[in-house]
Amino acid sequence: MKVSTQKNIGRNLRALRTHNNLSQSDMAAAAGLTRSTYVQYELGNRTPDAEALYDVASYFRLDMKKFFEPDIEKFIGEISFALDCSEGEDQLVDNYNALTPFYKGVLLEKSAQLVAWDRRRLINLEALQHTRDAKQNVPVRADLP
């Protein structure tokens, strides 16, 4: 592995750690490593093996490829987005990114339809609930059986 790649991984590990306000010991534990080994990775003096990167990526629900990102601003943006997303949202983004431009357009059109249908459904449910509430508040006449 190139030294520059090794340094990128180390820098990105450090950015991930500091972004999450974790200690080096916390990160080492997440990767199943000793603190001294983790520190060597973070400093770029050693290259983490695939298993260690996988463990850290899994802990934070990240794609391992993100650790190889040479642009620190892009890396921070990606991890911020990934950490703010639920697993379902993450899966949607991954699926969208895997599509060709044509099917990305199709997906956007279909998602707009789903949003409209969901809004109509909520409006109908609210109207139904309002009707039920109104029926329950109707005074009962004493002369009716």
C-alpha positions, 0 to 999 in steps of 0.5 A: 500500500502506498504511504499516502493511502496509509496516511489518508486512512490514518487521518480519516480514522482520526477524523472519525474518532474526533467527530464522534468525541471518542478516545483512542481507547474507544476506537481501539475497542471498537476495532478489537485492537490495543490502543497502541496498535490503533494509535499507529494506524491513526498516525499512519505508521502502520496499515490497518488490516481489512478486519480492523477497518471492517470492524470500525466501519461496521461499528459506525455503519460505514462503507469501508471504502470511505476510509480511503477517501483522500479529500478530508472535507469529503470524508467528513461530509460523508461520515456526517451524512452516514451517521445521521442516517438510519439503516433504511435511509443508508440503504436508500442512498446506496440503492440510488447511487447504484442506479443508472441515470435513467433509473435515478430519474424513474425513482425520483418520479416514483418517490414523488408519487409515493409522497403525494399518495402518503399525504392523501392517505394522512389527510383521509385518516385525519378526516375519518378521525374527525368524523368519528370524533364528531359522531361521538359528540352528537347528543343522544335524544331521549325519545329515540330507542 
